[in-house]
Amino acid sequence: MNDKEAIQQLEQSGNYRVIERLNTPAFYNQGDPATLRTGIVIDVEATGLDTINDKIIELGFVAFEYDAATGLVYRILHSYAGFEDPLEPLSELIIQITGITDTMLKGQELDDDLINLWLEKADLIIAHNATFDRQMIERRLPTASRANWACTFSDIDWQDEDISSLKLDYIAYKLGFFFEGHRAVNDAQATLHLLTKTLPVSGKLAMHALLARAREKSRRFFAVGAPFDRKDELKSRGYRWMADFIYNDRGKQKKGVWSKSVAEPEIETEQQWLSETVYSGKTPQFTFRDISAKERFSIREFDAE
């Protein structure tokens, strides 16, 4: 009995589910896509989670061709993995999570020229949790700020696809594969691989669903001067408290605001809710910023106009 027959027998029993190890192919589809584009899936490991002060210690990416109309992925163009010495000792937690040690990083530098070359070629950059990766990468490599970005963490409705956790390894498991995680290029390869899968409920190709969301316009609201007694309503509606947001209120500088991003079709409804529920018919003070894939997930998304 070969492997394929053994797998079929196990799964047909209803008592087992077999998942495969990710072995990244040289291509996923062959042919000449009608609307050929270049994409990059990118991932970083860092000294911590502070996008302002922590440093990148590893960067990995996979560049690939895709069809903008269908979302089909074609050739793998290039893969890269590189370390960078942060010139400070790693915490025990980071060593434990990533498996990266101070010895591995000593004297290492990222290949800026190579990374920037591919960043400039990319029509779209993709990350799993792009809010973290984009802000870390743009601080280190400003070329990335000119690109369109998308996020497999937030641009696909995993809950609607009956996938309850947004962790990359769990999504991979639900889509039928596993990989060695917490190293940058491995995570990038796994992220690309999940984009080639069919989503379990909607039946859509994951990359097609991602592209559709990335193309949407959105508006980020800042509920400036919202009454304190409205905080529970704001929180339950999905607003997030931004403690470091600074704004001027009648000539005085204040800090902290509730903020939320909504899709374009929901903008009018959200503005009405803010006016009627949060500001209770008083002159609303909220501000906003309109967002496209050029700004989404960058620090610029969180600057009110």
C-alpha positions as CSV (number, residue, x, y, z in Angstrom):
1,M,0.0,0.0,0.0
2,N,1.5,3.4,-1.0
3,D,1.1,6.6,0.9
4,K,-1.9,7.9,-1.1
5,E,-3.8,4.6,-0.6
6,A,-3.0,4.6,3.1
7,I,-4.2,8.2,3.5
8,Q,-7.5,7.5,1.6
9,Q,-8.1,4.4,3.8
10,L,-7.5,6.4,7.0
11,E,-9.7,9.3,6.1
12,Q,-12.5,7.2,4.7
13,S,-12.8,5.6,8.1
14,G,-13.9,8.9,9.6
15,N,-11.6,8.5,12.5
16,Y,-8.5,10.3,11.1
17,R,-7.5,13.4,9.2
18,V,-4.1,13.4,7.5
19,I,-2.3,16.7,6.8
20,E,0.9,17.1,4.7
21,R,4.2,18.7,5.4
22,L,4.7,21.9,3.3
23,N,7.3,21.4,0.6
24,T,7.3,24.6,-1.4
25,P,7.0,23.9,-5.1
26,A,8.8,25.9,-7.9
27,F,5.4,26.8,-9.3
28,Y,1.7,26.3,-8.3
29,N,0.2,26.8,-11.8
30,Q,1.6,26.9,-15.3
31,G,0.5,29.0,-18.2
32,D,0.3,32.7,-19.1
33,P,-2.0,34.7,-16.8
34,A,-4.0,37.4,-18.4
35,T,-3.2,40.0,-15.8
36,L,0.3,39.1,-14.6
37,R,1.5,40.7,-11.4
38,T,4.4,40.3,-8.9
39,G,3.7,39.6,-5.3
40,I,5.9,39.3,-2.2
41,V,5.0,37.5,1.0
42,I,7.2,38.8,3.7
43,D,7.8,38.1,7.4
44,V,10.1,39.4,10.1
45,E,11.3,38.2,13.5
46,A,12.3,41.0,15.9
47,T,13.6,41.7,19.4
48,G,10.1,42.4,20.6
49,L,6.6,43.6,19.6
50,D,7.2,47.4,19.8
51,T,7.2,48.6,16.2
52,I,8.7,52.0,17.3
53,N,11.8,50.7,19.3
54,D,12.4,47.0,18.7
55,K,14.7,45.8,15.9
56,I,14.4,43.3,13.1
57,I,16.6,40.2,13.6
58,E,15.5,38.1,10.7
59,L,13.7,38.9,7.4
60,G,12.4,36.4,4.9
61,F,10.3,36.7,1.8
62,V,9.0,34.8,-1.2
63,A,8.5,36.6,-4.5
64,F,6.0,35.1,-6.9
65,E,3.8,35.7,-10.0
66,Y,0.0,35.8,-9.8
67,D,-3.0,36.6,-11.9
68,A,-4.7,39.8,-10.6
69,A,-8.1,38.7,-12.0
70,T,-8.3,35.1,-10.7
71,G,-5.8,35.1,-7.8
72,L,-4.1,32.1,-9.1
73,V,-0.4,31.8,-8.1
74,Y,2.1,30.9,-10.8
75,R,5.9,30.8,-10.5
76,I,8.0,31.3,-7.4
77,L,10.5,33.9,-8.5
78,H,12.9,34.2,-5.5
79,S,13.2,33.3,-1.9
80,Y,15.4,35.1,0.7
81,A,16.3,34.6,4.3
82,G,18.7,36.9,6.2
83,F,19.7,37.7,9.8
84,E,20.6,41.1,11.3
85,D,22.6,41.7,14.4
86,P,20.6,44.1,16.7
87,L,23.8,44.9,18.7
88,E,22.1,44.0,21.9
89,P,21.4,40.6,23.6
90,L,18.2,38.8,22.8
91,S,15.7,38.1,25.6
92,E,15.2,34.5,26.7
93,L,11.6,34.7,25.5
94,I,12.6,35.7,21.9
95,I,15.3,33.0,21.8
96,Q,12.7,30.4,23.0
97,I,10.0,31.6,20.5
98,T,12.2,31.9,17.4
99,G,15.1,29.5,18.0
100,I,17.4,32.4,17.0
101,T,20.5,33.0,19.3
102,D,22.9,35.9,19.8
103,T,25.6,33.7,18.2
104,M,23.6,33.2,15.0
105,L,23.1,37.0,14.7
106,K,26.6,38.2,15.5
107,G,28.0,40.3,12.7
108,Q,25.0,39.6,10.4
109,E,23.4,42.2,8.1
110,L,20.4,42.1,5.9
111,D,21.0,42.4,2.1
112,D,19.4,45.8,1.7
113,D,20.1,46.1,-2.1
114,L,18.5,42.7,-2.8
115,I,15.5,43.3,-0.6
116,N,14.8,46.7,-2.0
117,L,15.1,45.4,-5.5
118,W,12.2,43.0,-4.9
119,L,10.2,45.5,-2.9
120,E,10.3,47.9,-5.8
121,K,9.2,45.1,-8.2
122,A,6.2,44.1,-6.1
123,D,2.7,45.1,-7.1
124,L,1.5,43.8,-3.7
125,I,3.3,42.9,-0.4
126,I,1.5,40.4,1.8
127,A,2.1,39.6,5.5
128,H,0.4,37.7,8.2
129,N,-0.3,40.5,10.7
130,A,0.8,43.3,8.3
131,T,0.3,45.9,11.0
132,F,3.4,44.6,12.7
133,D,5.5,43.6,9.7
134,R,4.8,46.7,7.6
135,Q,5.7,49.1,10.4
136,M,8.8,47.2,11.3
137,I,10.0,46.9,7.7
138,E,9.2,50.5,6.7
139,R,11.3,51.8,9.6
140,R,14.2,49.7,8.4
141,L,13.6,49.8,4.6
142,P,11.6,52.9,3.6
143,T,11.1,51.6,0.1
144,A,8.3,49.4,1.5
145,S,6.2,52.5,2.2
146,R,5.5,53.0,-1.5
147,A,3.9,49.6,-2.0
148,N,0.3,48.3,-1.7
149,W,0.0,45.9,1.2
150,A,-2.5,43.2,2.2
151,C,-2.8,41.0,5.3
152,T,-3.8,37.3,5.5
153,F,-4.5,37.9,9.2
154,S,-7.2,40.5,8.7
155,D,-8.1,40.6,5.0
156,I,-9.7,37.2,5.0
157,D,-12.8,36.5,7.1
158,W,-11.5,33.4,8.8
159,Q,-14.4,33.3,11.3
160,D,-16.8,33.1,8.4
161,E,-14.7,30.2,7.1
162,D,-15.2,28.3,10.4
163,I,-11.5,28.8,11.4
164,S,-11.6,30.1,14.9
165,S,-7.9,31.0,15.5
166,L,-5.9,33.5,13.5
167,K,-2.6,31.9,14.3
168,L,-0.7,31.0,11.1
169,D,0.0,27.4,12.1
170,Y,-3.6,26.8,13.1
171,I,-4.9,28.2,9.7
172,A,-2.4,25.9,8.0
173,Y,-3.6,22.9,9.9
174,K,-7.3,23.7,9.0
175,L,-6.3,24.0,5.4
176,G,-4.5,20.6,5.4
177,F,-0.8,21.3,5.9
178,F,1.9,21.9,8.5
179,F,5.3,23.6,8.5
180,E,8.2,24.5,10.8
181,G,7.2,27.9,12.1
182,H,8.6,31.0,13.8
183,R,11.4,31.5,11.2
184,A,10.8,34.3,8.8
185,V,11.1,32.5,5.4
186,N,9.2,29.4,6.7
187,D,6.3,31.6,7.8
188,A,6.4,33.5,4.4
189,Q,6.3,30.2,2.5
190,A,3.4,29.0,4.6
191,T,1.5,32.2,4.1
192,L,1.9,32.0,0.4
193,H,0.8,28.3,0.4
194,L,-2.4,29.0,2.3
195,L,-3.2,31.6,-0.4
196,T,-3.3,28.8,-3.0
197,K,-6.0,26.9,-1.0
198,T,-9.7,27.0,-1.4
199,L,-11.5,28.4,1.6
200,P,-13.6,25.7,3.4
201,V,-17.0,27.5,3.6
202,S,-17.2,30.1,0.8
203,G,-15.3,27.9,-1.7
204,K,-13.3,31.0,-2.8
205,L,-9.6,30.9,-3.6
206,A,-7.9,32.4,-0.6
207,M,-5.8,34.7,-2.8
208,H,-8.8,35.9,-4.7
209,A,-10.6,36.8,-1.4
210,L,-7.5,38.6,-0.2
211,L,-7.2,40.7,-3.3
212,A,-10.9,41.7,-3.2
213,R,-10.5,43.0,0.3
214,A,-7.2,44.8,-0.4
215,R,-8.8,46.7,-3.3
216,E,-11.5,48.1,-1.0
217,K,-11.4,51.6,0.3
218,S,-11.9,52.1,4.0
219,R,-12.2,55.0,6.5
220,R,-10.5,55.1,9.9
221,F,-12.5,57.1,12.4
222,F,-11.1,58.8,15.5
223,A,-13.7,59.5,18.1
224,V,-12.0,62.6,19.4
225,G,-13.5,64.0,22.6
226,A,-15.9,61.1,23.1
227,P,-17.6,61.2,26.5
228,F,-16.1,58.8,29.0
229,D,-19.5,57.2,29.6
230,R,-19.6,56.0,26.0
231,K,-16.5,53.9,26.3
232,D,-18.4,50.6,26.7
233,E,-20.5,51.3,23.6
234,L,-17.4,52.2,21.6
235,K,-15.6,49.1,22.7
236,S,-18.5,46.8,21.9
237,R,-18.8,48.3,18.4
238,G,-15.2,47.4,17.7
239,Y,-13.4,50.6,18.5
240,R,-9.8,50.3,19.9
241,W,-8.3,52.6,22.5
242,M,-5.2,54.4,21.1
243,A,-3.4,55.7,24.2
244,D,-0.6,57.5,22.4
245,F,-2.8,59.4,19.9
246,I,-2.3,63.1,20.4
247,Y,-4.8,65.8,19.3
248,N,-5.7,69.4,19.9
249,D,-9.0,70.3,21.7
250,R,-9.8,74.0,21.7
251,G,-6.1,74.9,21.8
252,K,-5.2,72.3,24.4
253,Q,-3.1,69.2,23.6
254,K,-4.8,65.9,24.7
255,K,-3.9,62.3,24.4
256,G,-5.9,59.1,23.8
257,V,-8.7,58.3,21.4
258,W,-11.1,55.5,20.4
259,S,-10.5,54.4,16.8
260,K,-12.0,52.0,14.2
261,S,-11.7,51.3,10.5
262,V,-14.8,50.6,8.5
263,A,-15.3,49.5,4.8
264,E,-16.5,52.1,2.3
265,P,-20.2,50.9,2.2
266,E,-20.4,51.3,6.0
267,I,-19.1,54.8,6.3
268,E,-22.4,56.7,6.3
269,T,-23.9,54.3,8.8
270,E,-20.9,54.7,11.1
271,Q,-20.9,58.5,10.9
272,Q,-24.6,58.5,11.9
273,W,-23.9,56.1,14.8
274,L,-21.1,58.3,16.1
275,S,-23.2,61.5,15.8
276,E,-26.3,60.0,17.5
277,T,-24.9,57.5,20.0
278,V,-21.5,58.8,21.0
279,Y,-22.0,62.6,20.7
280,S,-25.7,62.5,21.5
281,G,-26.8,65.0,18.9
282,K,-24.1,67.5,19.9
283,T,-21.7,68.8,17.2
284,P,-19.6,65.7,16.5
285,Q,-15.8,66.1,16.9
286,F,-14.7,62.9,15.2
287,T,-12.0,63.0,12.6
288,F,-11.1,60.4,10.0
289,R,-8.6,59.3,7.4
290,D,-9.5,57.6,4.1
291,I,-7.4,54.5,3.5
292,S,-6.3,52.4,0.6
293,A,-3.8,49.6,0.3
294,K,-1.0,52.2,0.0
295,E,-1.6,53.3,3.6
296,R,-3.3,50.4,5.2
297,F,-1.4,48.8,8.1
298,S,1.3,51.5,8.1
299,I,1.8,54.1,10.8
300,R,0.2,56.6,8.5
301,E,-3.2,54.9,8.8
302,F,-3.3,56.1,12.4
303,D,-2.7,59.7,11.6
304,A,-5.9,61.7,11.5
305,E,-6.1,64.3,8.7
